[in-house]
Amino acid sequence: MKVTMTTNDPTAPENPIPAGFRAGYVAVVGLPNAGKSTLLNQLLQFKISIVTRRPQTTRKNLLGILNGEDYQIVFIDTPGILKPRYNLQRFMMKQVSAAIADADVLVYLIDVKDHRQRPVDLQRQLAEAQGKPVILLLNKIDLVPDKRNLLPLIGDYHRVHPFKAIIPVSAEKNDGLDQLLQVLTGCLPESPPYYPTDYLSDQQERFFVAEIIREKIFTHFGEEIPYACHVEIEAFEEKENGKDYIRAIVVVEKDTQKSILIGKNGEALKKVGQVARGDIEVFLGRKVFLELFVKVRRDWRRKDGMLKDMGYS
């Protein structure tokens, strides 16, 4: 079943599109942990993208659709920009390049407390923008005690690229996002909406269920376990009377990872299932019965054939 994450009754008639309506694609890019997924969730006022404190949580581009009275913004949440070390990360960087190529506007996030991001590096990363409007967000300003310290940083970035705007924001605190939307809508071309105006995303329910499970693995395990995991929904059966049945497979790369993920007497995996089920039920708005199993596919992150079979293509 194709899901349409809606904000109202999907059977309601569409409102006529007003003259001057604007619509377009906006790629949200930046280094890992810059706050891209948090920004998308805040703008949509709905948790559509998983968020953890660990970098490299996002693996695939995710569309989030924001509908206003006279605009539709199709945000593309992207993986964090990094130097790839294995095939999965190379796929992730192709996702970023594809998002930039498809977008009408770029929103580039910088964590103002992250000293890895230098203006000269940003200049190289924006080479793919090819003249498209770029809005620079200086994120996490709630962590800067003296906001006057942002002024030299803004000046440095002004010198490396002709940004449409440089906006200090706190995505987590919802600070500065109104200004972002005002600038964004002015950059979009006049166009009818690309999606029905009650959509929040184009993904299916099973995609979001798998992502919720993966988020809980990131939250409950350290070291390499979260990065070696992939979640597949093997069964998703909707029940008219009773709980929906969901069976998910968690793929890891090594037997030792499988043992850690399952835990003594299965307690670790049971805990992941419990917390994931709660969030899944909130997301779907109905009760579910969730079963989790663990399988080993050795070095799947480094093998193109496996990656393709698992949807990374």
Sequence and secondary structure as in RCSB ss.txt:
>XXXX:A:sequence
MKVTMTTNDPTAPENPIPAGFRAGYVAVVGLPNAGKSTLLNQLLQFKISIVTRRPQTTRKNLLGILNGEDYQIVF
IDTPGILKPRYNLQRFMMKQVSAAIADADVLVYLIDVKDHRQRPVDLQRQLAEAQGKPVILLLNKIDLVPDKRNL
LPLIGDYHRVHPFKAIIPVSAEKNDGLDQLLQVLTGCLPESPPYYPTDYLSDQQERFFVAEIIREKIFTHFGEEI
PYACHVEIEAFEEKENGKDYIRAIVVVEKDTQKSILIGKNGEALKKVGQVARGDIEVFLGRKVFLELFVKVRRDW
RRKDGMLKDMGYS
>XXXX:A:secstr
     BSS TTS      TT EEEEEEEEESTTSSHHHHHHHHHTS  S   SSS    S EEEEEE SSEEEEE
EE        SHHHHHHHHHHHHHHHH SEEEEEEETT TT  HHHHHHHGGGGTT  EEEEEE GGG S GGGH
HHHHHHHHTT   SEEEE BTTTTBSHHHHHHHHHHHS B   SS TTBS S  HHHHHHHHHHHHHHHH  TTT
GGG EEEEEEEE  SSS EEEEEEEEESSHHHHHHHH GGGHHHHHHHHHHHHHHHHHHTS EEEEEEEEE TTG
GG HHHHHHTT  
